[in-house]
Amino acid sequence: MNKKDEKIFKHLMQQYKIQYDLNGYNRDNYDENLEYYLSYRNSQEYPLAFNESFNKILPIIYTILSRFMDQMYQTSNIVSVKPRKNKDINNAKSVEAVLNYQLESLNNIDNQGGSYLTMMKWFFNALTFGKGIVKCYWKKEERISPKRLVLPIPEFDGRGNLVGMRPYDHLTQEMQIAYDGPYVEVLHNKLFVPHPNYRSIAKMPAVFLVYSRSIDYIKKMANKGVYKNIKELGFESTGGAGHHPTDSTEAWIKSIGIEGGIQIDDINSEQTTPEVDVIEAYTKLILKDNPYEVGSGIKIKGLEEEAIIHIGNYKTILSIQRNTYGVRPLFDIGCYMHPEMYWDVGLVRLTKGIQKQIDNMANLRMQNAFMQINQMIRVDPNSDVDPESLVWRPFGIVPAMEGEVEALTVPDYNSNIFAEQMSFFDSTIQDLTGMYDYNMGQTPKRQERVGVVYSLQAMGEARAKLMLMSMDYLGIRPLLKHMMLLNTFHLPSGFEFRVSDGPGQQFNQIFGQDIHSDFDYAARYTAMEPALGKQARGQQLVQMAPLMQQNPWINQYQWTKTLLELADVRESEQLLKQPQQFAQEMQQQQQAAMMAEQLKEKLEGDKKIRVSDKDFQEQLVLNEQEHGHNLALAALEGELANEKSAE
């Protein structure tokens, strides 16, 4: 490293150590939340006869998660794009189709492709641990993969004459593009090191990501000219800011302890390369020396710029890059918002105190129930009863005097207390999460009136809708905007994409001037309304439908769309004709009717013309016949006159 790199290295490592220590409370909370999620109880902390866990949190998490995913993926299009300027009205649909196509094939390079799994992991981290973080960047990877070519092979007859061509499949291994598009990576909460005193990632002095990379990967990056100083890297992992050999160990060390596994160091073999930690830092640095003065002669070295720095094995700087995009490609969503700190409150942390008491009460109650079923025996110490005879056996006989052996009865004083306390715990968890029995698909113990059921469901759905909408505004929309920013930099002009919402298989292209990020983005999801409320409201709207259809002030398109969405018809966009399309069809029908009327008039006119022409021809023939008759008659009269004069 040169002197400038050394200064940057020392500055970032100090900042990394500070932020790593500040995030210590979150790592402890994460480990404890993981214990409650996995129903783990340390038997040494609970000296009870039974140490079972009765998980009340996990079903609630997956119920809310299923509601989120069902709302997000109602149709093949999960993104809505609106133009900000008049010139982009026609381009908005193309941009929307490009984003939906990219999300449909997101991360489709190895095994798990598509945005569904990525979104589910993102939502899961937010609901369970309070925060979900993703990193979005452009990934282009080329791999040697098979390619089949069909080659024509000539065929000849016995005399050597060409009789035809025979196709031959030829398999080659060529370098091909395996993936070229936006890539979204769900980060582990313990390997993401923000400054917890800031709510916004963009305002933090620095943000660090911890990766475990092989030496082989680092060497390949150095060969591409991306990394440098690999000679100073070292081939043995050195500890970072934590207590483990490497900070990347934080990602799985707690799970190994819970599952009862053991940690084994990597095999030191010449056949494989070891792995070391690589810290990816996003911060603002003065990259160019351009001094300027402020105040009374105070000199500043230059202007700060967004930079990306990679530190290898906590020893050296591997790369210093200017952030070309100008923004940090990190996006987060939260569950229950913390008013001041970065890490929000997840469902596990919100309810784990009650879960602990539920487990204690249930284990004590189980112990009491077993004591009722399998009672102990009290024996007079002065009796001569053989202890082996007290073991139960069919038709067994215990030789003892009256009063020497009797059952040790434990009164069941706890049944009512246990039921009352468990009911209180359940209702408290339901109030905290908004997931009541009706929302969880369970039959409640007490039957309520329809209005009460609707209000309970509405409360839970409103809470879930609030979380989903906040996640949309805080994380999903900025992510979509960044994806379009990446497209502006990397997407080639004339990019061909598949149209998801069109009939059949349709493809389209987008060109350079249309590729930009100046649009408004949103996730598509319908109104989250209780099932009972949907049913009642749907019946009311259906009854009002005839009246609404006759009202000229009602937008029939929006009215029909509301009915379909209330009935959970997911293809409402495809089923309904757009107002422009409907108006065009009506215009075409009117034109067709006018053309039919004109054709009818023309046919009637032609018919009249034909009739008139026929009458004229007939009259002409009659006139000719009459003229001939007149001529013949005149000739006869002349002959008669001549005969008379001759006489």
FENVENFEN-V202965 format. One record per residue. RES is the residue in one small letter. SS is DSSP state (helix for helix, strand for strand, loop for the rest). Layout:
RES/SS  RES/SS
//
This chain:
m/loop  n/loop  k/helix  k/helix  d/helix  e/helix  k/helix  i/helix  f/helix  k/helix  h/helix  l/helix  m/helix  q/helix  q/helix  y/helix  k/helix  i/helix  q/helix  y/helix  d/helix  l/helix  n/loop  g/helix  y/helix  n/helix  r/helix  d/helix  n/helix  y/helix  d/helix  e/helix  n/helix  l/helix  e/helix  y/helix  y/helix  l/loop  s/loop  y/loop  r/loop  n/loop  s/loop  q/loop  e/loop  y/loop  p/loop  l/loop  a/loop  f/loop  n/loop  e/loop  s/loop  f/loop  n/loop  k/loop  i/helix  l/helix  p/helix  i/helix  i/helix  y/helix  t/helix  i/helix  l/helix  s/helix  r/helix  f/helix  m/helix  d/helix  q/helix  m/helix  y/loop  q/loop  t/loop  s/loop  n/loop  i/loop  v/strand  s/strand  v/strand  k/strand  p/strand  r/loop  k/loop  n/helix  k/helix  d/helix  i/helix  n/helix  n/helix  a/helix  k/helix  s/helix  v/helix  e/helix  a/helix  v/helix  l/helix  n/helix  y/helix  q/helix  l/helix  e/helix  s/loop  l/loop  n/loop  n/loop  i/loop  d/loop  n/loop  q/loop  g/loop  g/loop  s/helix  y/helix  l/helix  t/helix  m/helix  m/helix  k/helix  w/helix  f/helix  f/helix  n/helix  a/helix  l/helix  t/helix  f/helix  g/loop  k/strand  g/strand  i/strand  v/strand  k/strand  c/strand  y/strand  w/strand  k/strand  k/strand  e/strand  e/strand  r/strand  i/strand  s/strand  p/strand  k/strand  r/strand  l/strand  v/strand  l/strand  p/strand  i/strand  p/strand  e/strand  f/strand  d/loop  g/loop  r/loop  g/loop  n/loop  l/strand  v/strand  g/strand  m/strand  r/strand  p/strand  y/strand  d/strand  h/strand  l/strand  t/strand  q/strand  e/strand  m/strand  q/strand  i/strand  a/strand  y/strand  d/strand  g/strand  p/strand  y/strand  v/strand  e/strand  v/strand  l/loop  h/loop  n/helix  k/helix  l/helix  f/strand  v/strand  p/loop  h/loop  p/loop  n/loop  y/loop  r/loop  s/loop  i/loop  a/loop  k/loop  m/loop  p/loop  a/strand  v/strand  f/strand  l/strand  v/strand  y/strand  s/strand  r/strand  s/strand  i/helix  d/helix  y/helix  i/helix  k/helix  k/helix  m/helix  a/helix  n/helix  k/loop  g/loop  v/loop  y/loop  k/loop  n/loop  i/helix  k/helix  e/helix  l/loop  g/loop  f/loop  e/loop  s/loop  t/loop  g/loop  g/loop  a/loop  g/loop  h/loop  h/loop  p/loop  t/loop  d/helix  s/helix  t/helix  e/helix  a/helix  w/loop  i/helix  k/helix  s/helix  i/helix  g/helix  i/helix  e/helix  g/loop  g/loop  i/loop  q/loop  i/loop  d/loop  d/loop  i/loop  n/loop  s/loop  e/loop  q/loop  t/loop  t/loop  p/loop  e/strand  v/strand  d/strand  v/strand  i/strand  e/strand  a/strand  y/strand  t/strand  k/strand  l/strand  i/loop  l/loop  k/loop  d/loop  n/loop  p/loop  y/strand  e/strand  v/strand  g/loop  s/loop  g/loop  i/strand  k/strand  i/strand  k/loop  g/loop  l/loop  e/loop  e/strand  e/strand  a/strand  i/strand  i/strand  h/strand  i/strand  g/strand  n/loop  y/loop  k/loop  t/strand  i/strand  l/strand  s/strand  i/strand  q/strand  r/strand  n/loop  t/loop  y/loop  g/loop  v/loop  r/loop  p/loop  l/strand  f/strand  d/strand  i/strand  g/strand  c/loop  y/strand  m/loop  h/loop  p/loop  e/loop  m/loop  y/loop  w/loop  d/loop  v/strand  g/loop  l/helix  v/helix  r/helix  l/helix  t/helix  k/helix  g/helix  i/helix  q/helix  k/helix  q/helix  i/helix  d/helix  n/helix  m/helix  a/helix  n/helix  l/helix  r/helix  m/helix  q/helix  n/helix  a/helix  f/helix  m/helix  q/helix  i/helix  n/loop  q/loop  m/strand  i/strand  r/strand  v/strand  d/loop  p/loop  n/loop  s/loop  d/loop  v/loop  d/loop  p/helix  e/helix  s/helix  l/helix  v/loop  w/loop  r/loop  p/loop  f/loop  g/loop  i/loop  v/loop  p/loop  a/loop  m/loop  e/loop  g/loop  e/loop  v/strand  e/strand  a/strand  l/strand  t/loop  v/loop  p/loop  d/loop  y/loop  n/loop  s/helix  n/helix  i/helix  f/helix  a/helix  e/helix  q/helix  m/helix  s/helix  f/helix  f/helix  d/helix  s/helix  t/helix  i/helix  q/helix  d/helix  l/helix  t/helix  g/loop  m/loop  y/loop  d/loop  y/loop  n/loop  m/loop  g/loop  q/loop  t/loop  p/loop  k/loop  r/loop  q/loop  e/loop  r/loop  v/helix  g/helix  v/helix  v/helix  y/helix  s/helix  l/helix  q/helix  a/helix  m/helix  g/helix  e/helix  a/helix  r/helix  a/helix  k/helix  l/helix  m/helix  l/helix  m/helix  s/helix  m/helix  d/helix  y/helix  l/helix  g/helix  i/helix  r/helix  p/helix  l/helix  l/helix  k/helix  h/helix  m/helix  m/helix  l/helix  l/helix  n/helix  t/helix  f/helix  h/helix  l/loop  p/loop  s/loop  g/loop  f/strand  e/strand  f/strand  r/strand  v/strand  s/loop  d/loop  g/loop  p/loop  g/loop  q/loop  q/strand  f/strand  n/strand  q/strand  i/strand  f/loop  g/helix  q/helix  d/helix  i/loop  h/loop  s/loop  d/loop  f/strand  d/strand  y/strand  a/strand  a/strand  r/loop  y/loop  t/loop  a/loop  m/loop  e/loop  p/loop  a/helix  l/helix  g/helix  k/helix  q/helix  a/helix  r/helix  g/helix  q/helix  q/helix  l/helix  v/helix  q/helix  m/helix  a/helix  p/helix  l/helix  m/helix  q/helix  q/loop  n/loop  p/loop  w/loop  i/loop  n/loop  q/helix  y/helix  q/helix  w/helix  t/helix  k/helix  t/helix  l/helix  l/helix  e/helix  l/helix  a/loop  d/loop  v/loop  r/loop  e/loop  s/helix  e/helix  q/helix  l/helix  l/loop  k/loop  q/loop  p/helix  q/helix  q/helix  f/helix  a/helix  q/helix  e/helix  m/helix  q/helix  q/helix  q/helix  q/helix  q/helix  a/helix  a/helix  m/helix  m/helix  a/helix  e/helix  q/helix  l/helix  k/helix  e/helix  k/helix  l/helix  e/helix  g/helix  d/helix  k/helix  k/helix  i/helix  r/helix  v/helix  s/helix  d/helix  k/helix  d/helix  f/helix  q/helix  e/helix  q/helix  l/helix  v/helix  l/helix  n/helix  e/helix  q/helix  e/helix  h/helix  g/helix  h/helix  n/helix  l/helix  a/helix  l/helix  a/helix  a/helix  l/helix  e/helix  g/helix  e/helix  l/helix  a/helix  n/helix  e/helix  k/helix  s/helix  a/helix  e/loop
//
